[in-house]
Amino acid sequence: MPPPDFLLIGGLAALLGAIVQGSVGLGVGLVATPIVTMLFPSLMPGSILVIALALPVATLVQEVRHVEVRGLGWAFAGRLAGTPAGAWLVATAPDRVLGVVIGAVVLAALAVTTWTREVPRNRRTLAVAGAISGTTATASGIGGPPMALLYQRESGPRVRATLAVFFIAGALLSLGTLGAAGRLPARQVTAGLALLPFVYAGFFAAGPLRRYLDAGRLRLALLIVVGTSATVLIVRNLV
């Protein structure tokens, strides 16, 4: 069993992160990853990947009919290519350097997409976003921003449902890759499972906020979450 302080602090972080992700489609890694990394580094990244796998299942139960299947194959192919790179970075790269680089890449992408009328969503951009997501999710537990930027102008249900499918497949791939590389201790998986009650409580608590954002406010919220996630990564690794 994970330590009691992990259940208290990590559980609160997972609860808040699930409220964010249940509303905009991503965010559980944004909220929970910095806290777990700072206070319980031995439980990263496996514990976050476990809840990143479980939370999207709840989204699909409600909104599976809104999934945009077209294009996900290219994103999955990119994720498949990027995941081994993430596992390699976990084993070899200095944590501080890795976090700063990932955060800077996401902020650069955010700046480009914010001031561009429309980000093209085609085979190339989906594959690139999938590859970056696979690398960053496996290395840091935060992999949603690259894909979220491509879907920022879609409706709330489509964003959440499509990202949910991508996250489920991606988390399974990252967990499997880390396990095969011997970088997934059982205590990390157990810790992630212990957070699931908090995760699902947060998802159901997000209902009113989800409806509020779906009334034309989702894109701004999505960009704020993406920018915050990148900034948190950079600051966390510079302090």
SVG drawing of the C-alpha trace seen along z (x, -y; Angstrom):
<svg xmlns="http://www.w3.org/2000/svg" viewBox="-24 -36 46 43">
<polyline fill="none" stroke="black" stroke-width="0.4" points="0.0,0.0 1.2,-3.5 1.9,-5.8 -1.0,-7.6 0.4,-11.0 0.4,-10.0 -3.2,-9.0 -4.1,-12.4 -1.9,-14.7 -1.8,-12.6 -5.5,-11.9 -6.4,-15.6 -4.2,-16.3 -5.8,-13.5 -9.3,-14.8 -8.5,-18.3 -6.8,-17.1 -9.8,-14.9 -12.1,-17.9 -10.0,-19.7 -9.7,-16.8 -13.4,-15.9 -14.2,-19.5 -11.7,-20.2 -10.4,-16.8 -6.9,-16.8 -5.3,-18.0 -5.0,-15.2 -1.3,-15.0 -0.9,-18.8 -2.2,-18.9 -1.0,-15.6 2.4,-15.2 4.2,-18.2 3.0,-17.3 3.7,-13.6 7.1,-14.3 8.2,-16.7 6.9,-14.8 6.9,-11.1 9.4,-10.9 9.8,-7.1 6.1,-6.7 6.7,-8.5 5.8,-8.1 3.8,-4.9 1.3,-6.2 0.2,-9.0 0.1,-6.8 -2.3,-4.5 -4.8,-7.2 -4.2,-8.6 -5.4,-5.2 -8.4,-5.0 -9.9,-8.5 -10.6,-8.5 -12.7,-5.4 -15.3,-7.4 -15.3,-10.0 -16.0,-7.4 -18.9,-6.0 -20.6,-9.3 -19.4,-10.6 -18.2,-7.7 -20.5,-8.7 -18.5,-11.9 -15.1,-10.2 -13.5,-11.4 -12.0,-8.1 -10.6,-9.5 -7.0,-10.5 -6.5,-8.7 -4.5,-6.0 -1.9,-8.5 -1.7,-9.8 -1.4,-6.3 1.5,-5.6 3.2,-8.7 2.7,-7.7 4.1,-4.3 7.2,-5.9 7.6,-8.4 7.0,-6.1 10.4,-4.3 12.1,-7.7 10.3,-8.7 11.3,-5.5 14.9,-6.1 14.8,-9.6 13.5,-8.4 16.5,-6.1 19.2,-8.5 18.3,-12.2 18.7,-14.5 15.2,-15.2 15.6,-19.0 16.8,-19.3 14.1,-17.0 11.3,-18.9 12.5,-22.3 12.8,-21.1 9.4,-19.5 7.8,-22.6 9.5,-24.9 8.3,-22.8 4.7,-22.9 4.8,-26.7 6.2,-27.2 3.5,-25.1 0.9,-27.0 2.2,-30.3 2.0,-29.2 -1.5,-27.8 -2.9,-30.7 -2.0,-33.2 -2.8,-31.0 -6.4,-31.1 -6.6,-27.3 -4.2,-24.5 -4.3,-22.0 -5.2,-18.5 -3.8,-16.1 -1.7,-12.9 1.5,-14.8 0.4,-17.0 -1.4,-14.1 1.6,-11.9 4.0,-14.6 1.6,-15.4 1.3,-11.7 5.1,-11.3 5.6,-14.3 2.8,-13.1 4.3,-9.6 7.7,-11.0 6.5,-13.5 3.8,-11.2 6.2,-8.4 8.9,-10.6 6.9,-13.0 3.3,-11.8 2.1,-14.9 1.3,-14.0 -2.0,-15.7 -1.0,-19.2 0.3,-18.3 -3.0,-16.5 -5.2,-19.0 -3.8,-21.9 -4.9,-20.1 -8.5,-19.8 -8.8,-23.1 -11.5,-24.4 -13.8,-21.3 -16.8,-21.0 -16.3,-20.0 -17.7,-16.4 -15.6,-15.8 -12.4,-17.0 -12.9,-15.0 -14.0,-11.8 -11.3,-11.8 -8.6,-12.6 -9.9,-9.9 -9.4,-7.2 -5.9,-8.5 -5.0,-8.7 -6.2,-5.1 -4.2,-3.6 -1.2,-5.8 -1.2,-5.1 -1.3,-1.3 1.6,-1.7 3.6,-3.8 3.0,-1.4 3.9,1.6 7.0,0.0 8.2,-1.1 7.4,2.4 9.3,4.1 12.3,1.8 12.2,2.7 11.2,-0.9 7.8,-0.2 8.0,0.9 4.9,2.6 4.7,-0.1 4.0,-2.7 1.1,-0.7 -0.3,-0.1 -0.1,-3.8 -1.9,-4.7 -4.7,-2.2 -5.1,-3.7 -5.9,-7.1 -8.7,-5.8 -11.6,-6.7 -10.3,-10.3 -10.1,-10.3 -13.6,-9.2 -15.0,-11.5 -13.4,-14.4 -14.8,-13.3 -18.3,-13.3 -17.9,-16.6 -16.8,-18.2 -20.3,-17.8 -21.5,-21.4 -18.2,-22.9 -18.3,-20.7 -21.7,-22.1 -20.5,-25.7 -17.5,-25.3 -19.4,-23.6 -21.3,-26.8 -18.6,-28.3 -15.9,-28.6 -13.9,-25.4 -11.1,-26.7 -10.0,-29.4 -10.0,-26.9 -8.1,-24.4 -5.4,-26.9 -5.1,-27.9 -4.6,-24.3 -2.1,-23.6 -0.1,-26.8 -0.2,-26.1 1.0,-22.6 4.0,-23.7 4.8,-26.5 4.5,-24.1 7.0,-21.7 9.5,-24.5 9.2,-26.1 9.3,-22.7 12.6,-21.8 14.2,-25.2 13.5,-25.6"/>
</svg>
